[in-house]
Amino acid sequence: MKELMFAAASYPLQRRARAKQTKYQFLLMHPSGSQLKIISDWVTHDELHPVIAKVFPWEETGAAYDQLKAGHVRGKLIVQVQK
């Protein structure tokens, strides 16, 4: 039932993806090494293009959290642990 609900909800996105000759897949994440491997493979093979809004140095973690909490962030905020 859950899969049917997600398929129905994502239909407009799938239609747009087909129009742009690309693929859309909804992925429910669980703490899983196998799912992380799938995502890693997609990035490695240039099949997944994450949108990165901003990269913060570790010392600015608080600022990153404040920006995330405020909302309106399009993409992912990255906190860089090491250079």
PyMOL Python script that loads the backbone (N, CA, C, O; Angstrom):
from pymol import cmd

cmd.read_pdbstr("""\
ATOM      1  N   MET A   1       0.823  -1.193   0.000  1.00  0.00           N
ATOM      2  CA  MET A   1       0.000   0.000   0.000  1.00  0.00           C
ATOM      3  C   MET A   1       0.868   1.259   0.000  1.00  0.00           C
ATOM      4  O   MET A   1       0.576   2.230  -0.698  1.00  0.00           O
ATOM      5  N   LYS A   2       1.957   1.223   0.810  1.00  0.00           N
ATOM      6  CA  LYS A   2       2.857   2.374   0.881  1.00  0.00           C
ATOM      7  C   LYS A   2       3.483   2.666  -0.483  1.00  0.00           C
ATOM      8  O   LYS A   2       3.594   3.825  -0.883  1.00  0.00           O
ATOM      9  N   GLU A   3       3.892   1.610  -1.197  1.00  0.00           N
ATOM     10  CA  GLU A   3       4.506   1.795  -2.512  1.00  0.00           C
ATOM     11  C   GLU A   3       3.523   2.419  -3.494  1.00  0.00           C
ATOM     12  O   GLU A   3       3.904   3.266  -4.302  1.00  0.00           O
ATOM     13  N   LEU A   4       2.262   2.006  -3.430  1.00  0.00           N
ATOM     14  CA  LEU A   4       1.237   2.564  -4.308  1.00  0.00           C
ATOM     15  C   LEU A   4       1.032   4.050  -4.018  1.00  0.00           C
ATOM     16  O   LEU A   4       0.883   4.849  -4.942  1.00  0.00           O
ATOM     17  N   MET A   5       1.024   4.419  -2.747  1.00  0.00           N
ATOM     18  CA  MET A   5       0.861   5.824  -2.377  1.00  0.00           C
ATOM     19  C   MET A   5       2.030   6.673  -2.885  1.00  0.00           C
ATOM     20  O   MET A   5       1.818   7.773  -3.397  1.00  0.00           O
ATOM     21  N   PHE A   6       3.255   6.175  -2.748  1.00  0.00           N
ATOM     22  CA  PHE A   6       4.412   6.923  -3.229  1.00  0.00           C
ATOM     23  C   PHE A   6       4.416   7.004  -4.753  1.00  0.00           C
ATOM     24  O   PHE A   6       4.783   8.034  -5.320  1.00  0.00           O
ATOM     25  N   ALA A   7       4.014   5.934  -5.411  1.00  0.00           N
ATOM     26  CA  ALA A   7       3.950   5.950  -6.876  1.00  0.00           C
ATOM     27  C   ALA A   7       2.956   7.002  -7.351  1.00  0.00           C
ATOM     28  O   ALA A   7       3.237   7.744  -8.292  1.00  0.00           O
ATOM     29  N   ALA A   8       1.809   7.069  -6.710  1.00  0.00           N
ATOM     30  CA  ALA A   8       0.806   8.060  -7.096  1.00  0.00           C
ATOM     31  C   ALA A   8       1.296   9.484  -6.811  1.00  0.00           C
ATOM     32  O   ALA A   8       1.107  10.383  -7.630  1.00  0.00           O
ATOM     33  N   ALA A   9       1.915   9.683  -5.669  1.00  0.00           N
ATOM     34  CA  ALA A   9       2.399  11.009  -5.300  1.00  0.00           C
ATOM     35  C   ALA A   9       3.545  11.481  -6.190  1.00  0.00           C
ATOM     36  O   ALA A   9       3.697  12.679  -6.427  1.00  0.00           O
ATOM     37  N   SER A  10       4.346  10.548  -6.679  1.00  0.00           N
ATOM     38  CA  SER A  10       5.509  10.929  -7.477  1.00  0.00           C
ATOM     39  C   SER A  10       5.229  10.903  -8.979  1.00  0.00           C
ATOM     40  O   SER A  10       6.138  11.142  -9.774  1.00  0.00           O
ATOM     41  N   TYR A  11       4.000  10.620  -9.380  1.00  0.00           N
ATOM     42  CA  TYR A  11       3.681  10.542 -10.808  1.00  0.00           C
ATOM     43  C   TYR A  11       4.060  11.811 -11.573  1.00  0.00           C
ATOM     44  O   TYR A  11       4.665  11.706 -12.640  1.00  0.00           O
ATOM     45  N   PRO A  12       3.726  13.012 -11.069  1.00  0.00           N
ATOM     46  CA  PRO A  12       4.126  14.219 -11.809  1.00  0.00           C
ATOM     47  C   PRO A  12       5.640  14.336 -12.001  1.00  0.00           C
ATOM     48  O   PRO A  12       6.099  14.780 -13.053  1.00  0.00           O
ATOM     49  N   LEU A  13       6.409  13.942 -10.997  1.00  0.00           N
ATOM     50  CA  LEU A  13       7.865  13.981 -11.122  1.00  0.00           C
ATOM     51  C   LEU A  13       8.357  12.959 -12.141  1.00  0.00           C
ATOM     52  O   LEU A  13       9.274  13.238 -12.914  1.00  0.00           O
ATOM     53  N   GLN A  14       7.755  11.793 -12.141  1.00  0.00           N
ATOM     54  CA  GLN A  14       8.148  10.770 -13.113  1.00  0.00           C
ATOM     55  C   GLN A  14       7.841  11.231 -14.532  1.00  0.00           C
ATOM     56  O   GLN A  14       8.626  10.992 -15.450  1.00  0.00           O
ATOM     57  N   ARG A  15       6.698  11.893 -14.714  1.00  0.00           N
ATOM     58  CA  ARG A  15       6.317  12.385 -16.038  1.00  0.00           C
ATOM     59  C   ARG A  15       7.316  13.443 -16.517  1.00  0.00           C
ATOM     60  O   ARG A  15       7.726  13.433 -17.677  1.00  0.00           O
ATOM     61  N   ARG A  16       7.706  14.359 -15.614  1.00  0.00           N
ATOM     62  CA  ARG A  16       8.699  15.377 -15.986  1.00  0.00           C
ATOM     63  C   ARG A  16      10.051  14.747 -16.294  1.00  0.00           C
ATOM     64  O   ARG A  16      10.744  15.175 -17.216  1.00  0.00           O
ATOM     65  N   ALA A  17      10.423  13.737 -15.527  1.00  0.00           N
ATOM     66  CA  ALA A  17      11.704  13.059 -15.770  1.00  0.00           C
ATOM     67  C   ALA A  17      11.709  12.412 -17.151  1.00  0.00           C
ATOM     68  O   ALA A  17      12.694  12.514 -17.882  1.00  0.00           O
ATOM     69  N   ARG A  18      10.606  11.743 -17.513  1.00  0.00           N
ATOM     70  CA  ARG A  18      10.530  11.123 -18.848  1.00  0.00           C
ATOM     71  C   ARG A  18      10.625  12.176 -19.949  1.00  0.00           C
ATOM     72  O   ARG A  18      11.271  11.948 -20.972  1.00  0.00           O
ATOM     73  N   ALA A  19       9.985  13.331 -19.743  1.00  0.00           N
ATOM     74  CA  ALA A  19      10.031  14.402 -20.738  1.00  0.00           C
ATOM     75  C   ALA A  19      11.456  14.904 -20.941  1.00  0.00           C
ATOM     76  O   ALA A  19      11.809  15.343 -22.036  1.00  0.00           O
ATOM     77  N   LYS A  20      12.270  14.842 -19.902  1.00  0.00           N
ATOM     78  CA  LYS A  20      13.668  15.283 -19.988  1.00  0.00           C
ATOM     79  C   LYS A  20      14.613  14.121 -20.262  1.00  0.00           C
ATOM     80  O   LYS A  20      15.832  14.266 -20.176  1.00  0.00           O
ATOM     81  N   GLN A  21      14.045  12.982 -20.590  1.00  0.00           N
ATOM     82  CA  GLN A  21      14.803  11.759 -20.896  1.00  0.00           C
ATOM     83  C   GLN A  21      15.774  11.407 -19.769  1.00  0.00           C
ATOM     84  O   GLN A  21      16.949  11.121 -19.998  1.00  0.00           O
ATOM     85  N   THR A  22      15.248  11.436 -18.558  1.00  0.00           N
ATOM     86  CA  THR A  22      16.033  11.051 -17.391  1.00  0.00           C
ATOM     87  C   THR A  22      15.201  10.112 -16.545  1.00  0.00           C
ATOM     88  O   THR A  22      14.067   9.796 -16.903  1.00  0.00           O
ATOM     89  N   LYS A  23      15.739   9.669 -15.447  1.00  0.00           N
ATOM     90  CA  LYS A  23      15.061   8.690 -14.614  1.00  0.00           C
ATOM     91  C   LYS A  23      14.810   9.282 -13.234  1.00  0.00           C
ATOM     92  O   LYS A  23      15.671   9.959 -12.674  1.00  0.00           O
ATOM     93  N   TYR A  24      13.631   9.024 -12.696  1.00  0.00           N
ATOM     94  CA  TYR A  24      13.282   9.455 -11.349  1.00  0.00           C
ATOM     95  C   TYR A  24      12.977   8.207 -10.536  1.00  0.00           C
ATOM     96  O   TYR A  24      12.224   7.339 -10.978  1.00  0.00           O
ATOM     97  N   GLN A  25      13.557   8.120  -9.357  1.00  0.00           N
ATOM     98  CA  GLN A  25      13.280   6.982  -8.487  1.00  0.00           C
ATOM     99  C   GLN A  25      13.147   7.490  -7.065  1.00  0.00           C
ATOM    100  O   GLN A  25      14.012   8.213  -6.571  1.00  0.00           O
ATOM    101  N   PHE A  26      12.063   7.108  -6.411  1.00  0.00           N
ATOM    102  CA  PHE A  26      11.864   7.471  -5.017  1.00  0.00           C
ATOM    103  C   PHE A  26      12.532   6.410  -4.170  1.00  0.00           C
ATOM    104  O   PHE A  26      12.314   5.216  -4.377  1.00  0.00           O
ATOM    105  N   LEU A  27      13.337   6.833  -3.227  1.00  0.00           N
ATOM    106  CA  LEU A  27      14.088   5.887  -2.399  1.00  0.00           C
ATOM    107  C   LEU A  27      13.846   6.214  -0.945  1.00  0.00           C
ATOM    108  O   LEU A  27      14.218   7.290  -0.477  1.00  0.00           O
ATOM    109  N   LEU A  28      13.222   5.292  -0.221  1.00  0.00           N
ATOM    110  CA  LEU A  28      13.059   5.442   1.221  1.00  0.00           C
ATOM    111  C   LEU A  28      14.339   4.959   1.877  1.00  0.00           C
ATOM    112  O   LEU A  28      14.759   3.821   1.670  1.00  0.00           O
ATOM    113  N   MET A  29      14.952   5.818   2.660  1.00  0.00           N
ATOM    114  CA  MET A  29      16.217   5.456   3.286  1.00  0.00           C
ATOM    115  C   MET A  29      16.005   4.897   4.687  1.00  0.00           C
ATOM    116  O   MET A  29      15.174   5.377   5.458  1.00  0.00           O
ATOM    117  N   HIS A  30      16.758   3.902   4.974  1.00  0.00           N
ATOM    118  CA  HIS A  30      16.843   3.298   6.303  1.00  0.00           C
ATOM    119  C   HIS A  30      18.331   3.233   6.639  1.00  0.00           C
ATOM    120  O   HIS A  30      19.154   3.240   5.723  1.00  0.00           O
ATOM    121  N   PRO A  31      18.703   3.171   7.907  1.00  0.00           N
ATOM    122  CA  PRO A  31      20.124   3.036   8.234  1.00  0.00           C
ATOM    123  C   PRO A  31      20.642   1.709   7.684  1.00  0.00           C
ATOM    124  O   PRO A  31      20.536   0.671   8.336  1.00  0.00           O
ATOM    125  N   SER A  32      21.197   1.757   6.490  1.00  0.00           N
ATOM    126  CA  SER A  32      21.556   0.527   5.812  1.00  0.00           C
ATOM    127  C   SER A  32      22.812   0.737   4.974  1.00  0.00           C
ATOM    128  O   SER A  32      22.872   1.647   4.148  1.00  0.00           O
ATOM    129  N   GLY A  33      23.794  -0.094   5.188  1.00  0.00           N
ATOM    130  CA  GLY A  33      25.009  -0.042   4.383  1.00  0.00           C
ATOM    131  C   GLY A  33      24.744  -0.341   2.926  1.00  0.00           C
ATOM    132  O   GLY A  33      25.396   0.228   2.050  1.00  0.00           O
ATOM    133  N   SER A  34      23.786  -1.234   2.645  1.00  0.00           N
ATOM    134  CA  SER A  34      23.508  -1.586   1.246  1.00  0.00           C
ATOM    135  C   SER A  34      22.872  -0.409   0.506  1.00  0.00           C
ATOM    136  O   SER A  34      23.173  -0.195  -0.668  1.00  0.00           O
ATOM    137  N   GLN A  35      21.994   0.364   1.171  1.00  0.00           N
ATOM    138  CA  GLN A  35      21.403   1.531   0.512  1.00  0.00           C
ATOM    139  C   GLN A  35      22.447   2.638   0.325  1.00  0.00           C
ATOM    140  O   GLN A  35      22.440   3.333  -0.691  1.00  0.00           O
ATOM    141  N   LEU A  36      23.333   2.799   1.295  1.00  0.00           N
ATOM    142  CA  LEU A  36      24.393   3.779   1.143  1.00  0.00           C
ATOM    143  C   LEU A  36      25.307   3.407  -0.023  1.00  0.00           C
ATOM    144  O   LEU A  36      25.787   4.283  -0.742  1.00  0.00           O
ATOM    145  N   LYS A  37      25.546   2.124  -0.209  1.00  0.00           N
ATOM    146  CA  LYS A  37      26.359   1.653  -1.338  1.00  0.00           C
ATOM    147  C   LYS A  37      25.682   1.986  -2.655  1.00  0.00           C
ATOM    148  O   LYS A  37      26.351   2.395  -3.604  1.00  0.00           O
ATOM    149  N   ILE A  38      24.358   1.818  -2.735  1.00  0.00           N
ATOM    150  CA  ILE A  38      23.613   2.142  -3.955  1.00  0.00           C
ATOM    151  C   ILE A  38      23.798   3.619  -4.298  1.00  0.00           C
ATOM    152  O   ILE A  38      24.104   3.965  -5.439  1.00  0.00           O
ATOM    153  N   ILE A  39      23.611   4.479  -3.307  1.00  0.00           N
ATOM    154  CA  ILE A  39      23.740   5.920  -3.536  1.00  0.00           C
ATOM    155  C   ILE A  39      25.175   6.274  -3.920  1.00  0.00           C
ATOM    156  O   ILE A  39      25.398   7.083  -4.821  1.00  0.00           O
ATOM    157  N   SER A  40      26.135   5.676  -3.245  1.00  0.00           N
ATOM    158  CA  SER A  40      27.542   5.914  -3.560  1.00  0.00           C
ATOM    159  C   SER A  40      27.849   5.516  -5.003  1.00  0.00           C
ATOM    160  O   SER A  40      28.562   6.229  -5.708  1.00  0.00           O
ATOM    161  N   ASP A  41      27.317   4.394  -5.434  1.00  0.00           N
ATOM    162  CA  ASP A  41      27.524   3.947  -6.819  1.00  0.00           C
ATOM    163  C   ASP A  41      26.904   4.925  -7.810  1.00  0.00           C
ATOM    164  O   ASP A  41      27.494   5.213  -8.851  1.00  0.00           O
ATOM    165  N   TRP A  42      25.711   5.437  -7.489  1.00  0.00           N
ATOM    166  CA  TRP A  42      25.067   6.410  -8.386  1.00  0.00           C
ATOM    167  C   TRP A  42      25.937   7.655  -8.538  1.00  0.00           C
ATOM    168  O   TRP A  42      26.102   8.166  -9.645  1.00  0.00           O
ATOM    169  N   VAL A  43      26.493   8.146  -7.426  1.00  0.00           N
ATOM    170  CA  VAL A  43      27.338   9.341  -7.482  1.00  0.00           C
ATOM    171  C   VAL A  43      28.618   9.026  -8.255  1.00  0.00           C
ATOM    172  O   VAL A  43      29.039   9.814  -9.102  1.00  0.00           O
ATOM    173  N   THR A  44      29.230   7.894  -7.973  1.00  0.00           N
ATOM    174  CA  THR A  44      30.469   7.500  -8.642  1.00  0.00           C
ATOM    175  C   THR A  44      30.288   7.388 -10.146  1.00  0.00           C
ATOM    176  O   THR A  44      31.169   7.779 -10.912  1.00  0.00           O
ATOM    177  N   HIS A  45      29.141   6.851 -10.572  1.00  0.00           N
ATOM    178  CA  HIS A  45      28.884   6.657 -12.005  1.00  0.00           C
ATOM    179  C   HIS A  45      28.156   7.843 -12.638  1.00  0.00           C
ATOM    180  O   HIS A  45      27.618   7.737 -13.740  1.00  0.00           O
ATOM    181  N   ASP A  46      28.145   8.970 -11.930  1.00  0.00           N
ATOM    182  CA  ASP A  46      27.551  10.210 -12.443  1.00  0.00           C
ATOM    183  C   ASP A  46      26.078  10.039 -12.801  1.00  0.00           C
ATOM    184  O   ASP A  46      25.594  10.633 -13.764  1.00  0.00           O
ATOM    185  N   GLU A  47      25.369   9.223 -12.020  1.00  0.00           N
ATOM    186  CA  GLU A  47      23.946   9.002 -12.229  1.00  0.00           C
ATOM    187  C   GLU A  47      23.100   9.788 -11.235  1.00  0.00           C
ATOM    188  O   GLU A  47      21.887   9.908 -11.405  1.00  0.00           O
ATOM    189  N   LEU A  48      23.732  10.313 -10.215  1.00  0.00           N
ATOM    190  CA  LEU A  48      23.045  11.096  -9.196  1.00  0.00           C
ATOM    191  C   LEU A  48      23.804  12.403  -9.026  1.00  0.00           C
ATOM    192  O   LEU A  48      25.023  12.415  -8.854  1.00  0.00           O
ATOM    193  N   HIS A  49      23.069  13.490  -9.078  1.00  0.00           N
ATOM    194  CA  HIS A  49      23.689  14.802  -8.987  1.00  0.00           C
ATOM    195  C   HIS A  49      23.093  15.548  -7.789  1.00  0.00           C
ATOM    196  O   HIS A  49      22.102  16.262  -7.937  1.00  0.00           O
ATOM    197  N   PRO A  50      23.690  15.385  -6.612  1.00  0.00           N
ATOM    198  CA  PRO A  50      23.151  16.067  -5.443  1.00  0.00           C
ATOM    199  C   PRO A  50      23.287  17.584  -5.594  1.00  0.00           C
ATOM    200  O   PRO A  50      24.270  18.086  -6.138  1.00  0.00           O
ATOM    201  N   VAL A  51      22.288  18.286  -5.105  1.00  0.00           N
ATOM    202  CA  VAL A  51      22.308  19.748  -5.123  1.00  0.00           C
ATOM    203  C   VAL A  51      22.883  20.211  -3.783  1.00  0.00           C
ATOM    204  O   VAL A  51      22.292  19.973  -2.730  1.00  0.00           O
ATOM    205  N   ILE A  52      24.020  20.861  -3.833  1.00  0.00           N
ATOM    206  CA  ILE A  52      24.679  21.338  -2.615  1.00  0.00           C
ATOM    207  C   ILE A  52      24.451  22.840  -2.519  1.00  0.00           C
ATOM    208  O   ILE A  52      24.904  23.607  -3.368  1.00  0.00           O
ATOM    209  N   ALA A  53      23.743  23.244  -1.473  1.00  0.00           N
ATOM    210  CA  ALA A  53      23.445  24.661  -1.284  1.00  0.00           C
ATOM    211  C   ALA A  53      24.672  25.413  -0.784  1.00  0.00           C
ATOM    212  O   ALA A  53      24.989  26.494  -1.281  1.00  0.00           O
ATOM    213  N   LYS A  54      25.365  24.838   0.204  1.00  0.00           N
ATOM    214  CA  LYS A  54      26.516  25.527   0.781  1.00  0.00           C
ATOM    215  C   LYS A  54      27.359  24.536   1.585  1.00  0.00           C
ATOM    216  O   LYS A  54      26.835  23.588   2.170  1.00  0.00           O
ATOM    217  N   VAL A  55      28.663  24.770   1.602  1.00  0.00           N
ATOM    218  CA  VAL A  55      29.596  23.965   2.395  1.00  0.00           C
ATOM    219  C   VAL A  55      30.110  24.843   3.534  1.00  0.00           C
ATOM    220  O   VAL A  55      30.621  25.940   3.309  1.00  0.00           O
ATOM    221  N   PHE A  56      29.966  24.340   4.757  1.00  0.00           N
ATOM    222  CA  PHE A  56      30.419  25.051   5.947  1.00  0.00           C
ATOM    223  C   PHE A  56      31.640  24.353   6.525  1.00  0.00           C
ATOM    224  O   PHE A  56      31.695  23.124   6.532  1.00  0.00           O
ATOM    225  N   PRO A  57      32.620  25.108   7.008  1.00  0.00           N
ATOM    226  CA  PRO A  57      33.709  24.465   7.764  1.00  0.00           C
ATOM    227  C   PRO A  57      33.162  24.000   9.114  1.00  0.00           C
ATOM    228  O   PRO A  57      32.148  24.512   9.589  1.00  0.00           O
ATOM    229  N   TRP A  58      33.830  23.042   9.718  1.00  0.00           N
ATOM    230  CA  TRP A  58      33.386  22.463  10.986  1.00  0.00           C
ATOM    231  C   TRP A  58      33.110  23.533  12.038  1.00  0.00           C
ATOM    232  O   TRP A  58      32.159  23.428  12.812  1.00  0.00           O
ATOM    233  N   GLU A  59      33.947  24.555  12.056  1.00  0.00           N
ATOM    234  CA  GLU A  59      33.818  25.608  13.064  1.00  0.00           C
ATOM    235  C   GLU A  59      32.506  26.388  12.932  1.00  0.00           C
ATOM    236  O   GLU A  59      32.097  27.066  13.875  1.00  0.00           O
ATOM    237  N   GLU A  60      31.846  26.301  11.782  1.00  0.00           N
ATOM    238  CA  GLU A  60      30.594  27.028  11.547  1.00  0.00           C
ATOM    239  C   GLU A  60      29.371  26.105  11.549  1.00  0.00           C
ATOM    240  O   GLU A  60      28.353  26.407  10.926  1.00  0.00           O
ATOM    241  N   THR A  61      29.486  24.981  12.255  1.00  0.00           N
ATOM    242  CA  THR A  61      28.381  24.034  12.328  1.00  0.00           C
ATOM    243  C   THR A  61      27.120  24.696  12.873  1.00  0.00           C
ATOM    244  O   THR A  61      26.021  24.420  12.393  1.00  0.00           O
ATOM    245  N   GLY A  62      27.266  25.552  13.852  1.00  0.00           N
ATOM    246  CA  GLY A  62      26.114  26.256  14.423  1.00  0.00           C
ATOM    247  C   GLY A  62      25.400  27.104  13.386  1.00  0.00           C
ATOM    248  O   GLY A  62      24.170  27.132  13.346  1.00  0.00           O
ATOM    249  N   ALA A  63      26.158  27.793  12.550  1.00  0.00           N
ATOM    250  CA  ALA A  63      25.563  28.613  11.490  1.00  0.00           C
ATOM    251  C   ALA A  63      24.837  27.739  10.474  1.00  0.00           C
ATOM    252  O   ALA A  63      23.776  28.112   9.975  1.00  0.00           O
ATOM    253  N   ALA A  64      25.409  26.576  10.168  1.00  0.00           N
ATOM    254  CA  ALA A  64      24.754  25.650   9.237  1.00  0.00           C
ATOM    255  C   ALA A  64      23.428  25.178   9.813  1.00  0.00           C
ATOM    256  O   ALA A  64      22.423  25.116   9.104  1.00  0.00           O
ATOM    257  N   TYR A  65      23.426  24.850  11.086  1.00  0.00           N
ATOM    258  CA  TYR A  65      22.194  24.399  11.735  1.00  0.00           C
ATOM    259  C   TYR A  65      21.154  25.515  11.756  1.00  0.00           C
ATOM    260  O   TYR A  65      19.974  25.269  11.508  1.00  0.00           O
ATOM    261  N   ASP A  66      21.579  26.722  12.047  1.00  0.00           N
ATOM    262  CA  ASP A  66      20.648  27.854  12.065  1.00  0.00           C
ATOM    263  C   ASP A  66      20.011  28.061  10.699  1.00  0.00           C
ATOM    264  O   ASP A  66      18.810  28.311  10.595  1.00  0.00           O
ATOM    265  N   GLN A  67      20.827  27.956   9.649  1.00  0.00           N
ATOM    266  CA  GLN A  67      20.297  28.123   8.294  1.00  0.00           C
ATOM    267  C   GLN A  67      19.322  27.002   7.955  1.00  0.00           C
ATOM    268  O   GLN A  67      18.283  27.247   7.342  1.00  0.00           O
ATOM    269  N   LEU A  68      19.647  25.787   8.345  1.00  0.00           N
ATOM    270  CA  LEU A  68      18.768  24.649   8.096  1.00  0.00           C
ATOM    271  C   LEU A  68      17.451  24.810   8.849  1.00  0.00           C
ATOM    272  O   LEU A  68      16.377  24.569   8.298  1.00  0.00           O
ATOM    273  N   LYS A  69      17.544  25.215  10.099  1.00  0.00           N
ATOM    274  CA  LYS A  69      16.367  25.382  10.942  1.00  0.00           C
ATOM    275  C   LYS A  69      15.456  26.488  10.408  1.00  0.00           C
ATOM    276  O   LYS A  69      14.234  26.400  10.529  1.00  0.00           O
ATOM    277  N   ALA A  70      16.044  27.520   9.821  1.00  0.00           N
ATOM    278  CA  ALA A  70      15.269  28.634   9.285  1.00  0.00           C
ATOM    279  C   ALA A  70      14.488  28.231   8.032  1.00  0.00           C
ATOM    280  O   ALA A  70      13.532  28.904   7.646  1.00  0.00           O
ATOM    281  N   GLY A  71      14.904  27.128   7.400  1.00  0.00           N
ATOM    282  CA  GLY A  71      14.209  26.681   6.198  1.00  0.00           C
ATOM    283  C   GLY A  71      14.702  27.416   4.966  1.00  0.00           C
ATOM    284  O   GLY A  71      15.706  28.128   5.001  1.00  0.00           O
ATOM    285  N   HIS A  72      13.987  27.230   3.902  1.00  0.00           N
ATOM    286  CA  HIS A  72      14.277  27.915   2.636  1.00  0.00           C
ATOM    287  C   HIS A  72      15.629  27.527   2.044  1.00  0.00           C
ATOM    288  O   HIS A  72      16.190  28.276   1.245  1.00  0.00           O
ATOM    289  N   VAL A  73      16.148  26.387   2.421  1.00  0.00           N
ATOM    290  CA  VAL A  73      17.404  25.914   1.849  1.00  0.00           C
ATOM    291  C   VAL A  73      17.059  24.975   0.702  1.00  0.00           C
ATOM    292  O   VAL A  73      16.333  23.997   0.881  1.00  0.00           O
ATOM    293  N   ARG A  74      17.577  25.278  -0.457  1.00  0.00           N
ATOM    294  CA  ARG A  74      17.345  24.408  -1.611  1.00  0.00           C
ATOM    295  C   ARG A  74      18.621  23.613  -1.845  1.00  0.00           C
ATOM    296  O   ARG A  74      19.634  24.159  -2.281  1.00  0.00           O
ATOM    297  N   GLY A  75      18.564  22.349  -1.559  1.00  0.00           N
ATOM    298  CA  GLY A  75      19.734  21.504  -1.669  1.00  0.00           C
ATOM    299  C   GLY A  75      20.211  21.090  -0.283  1.00  0.00           C
ATOM    300  O   GLY A  75      19.495  21.231   0.708  1.00  0.00           O
ATOM    301  N   LYS A  76      21.406  20.589  -0.240  1.00  0.00           N
ATOM    302  CA  LYS A  76      21.971  20.065   1.003  1.00  0.00           C
ATOM    303  C   LYS A  76      23.015  21.030   1.560  1.00  0.00           C
ATOM    304  O   LYS A  76      23.779  21.653   0.823  1.00  0.00           O
ATOM    305  N   LEU A  77      23.017  21.128   2.880  1.00  0.00           N
ATOM    306  CA  LEU A  77      24.070  21.866   3.563  1.00  0.00           C
ATOM    307  C   LEU A  77      25.108  20.851   4.011  1.00  0.00           C
ATOM    308  O   LEU A  77      24.771  19.837   4.623  1.00  0.00           O
ATOM    309  N   ILE A  78      26.358  21.120   3.709  1.00  0.00           N
ATOM    310  CA  ILE A  78      27.452  20.206   4.017  1.00  0.00           C
ATOM    311  C   ILE A  78      28.319  20.820   5.108  1.00  0.00           C
ATOM    312  O   ILE A  78      28.694  21.990   5.022  1.00  0.00           O
ATOM    313  N   VAL A  79      28.636  20.036   6.132  1.00  0.00           N
ATOM    314  CA  VAL A  79      29.592  20.452   7.153  1.00  0.00           C
ATOM    315  C   VAL A  79      30.856  19.650   6.894  1.00  0.00           C
ATOM    316  O   VAL A  79      30.868  18.425   7.020  1.00  0.00           O
ATOM    317  N   GLN A  80      31.917  20.354   6.533  1.00  0.00           N
ATOM    318  CA  GLN A  80      33.172  19.701   6.187  1.00  0.00           C
ATOM    319  C   GLN A  80      33.954  19.412   7.450  1.00  0.00           C
ATOM    320  O   GLN A  80      34.336  20.330   8.176  1.00  0.00           O
ATOM    321  N   VAL A  81      34.195  18.129   7.716  1.00  0.00           N
ATOM    322  CA  VAL A  81      34.886  17.721   8.936  1.00  0.00           C
ATOM    323  C   VAL A  81      36.383  17.921   8.796  1.00  0.00           C
ATOM    324  O   VAL A  81      37.022  18.449   9.706  1.00  0.00           O
ATOM    325  N   GLN A  82      36.952  17.510   7.674  1.00  0.00           N
ATOM    326  CA  GLN A  82      38.391  17.671   7.425  1.00  0.00           C
ATOM    327  C   GLN A  82      38.593  18.158   6.005  1.00  0.00           C
ATOM    328  O   GLN A  82      37.745  17.959   5.135  1.00  0.00           O
ATOM    329  N   LYS A  83      39.720  18.794   5.788  1.00  0.00           N
ATOM    330  CA  LYS A  83      40.063  19.233   4.429  1.00  0.00           C
ATOM    331  C   LYS A  83      40.822  18.160   3.725  1.00  0.00           C
ATOM    332  O   LYS A  83      41.204  18.333   2.567  1.00  0.00           O
TER     333      LYS A  83
END
""", "prot")
cmd.dss("prot")
cmd.show_as("cartoon", "prot")
cmd.util.cbc("prot")
cmd.orient("prot")
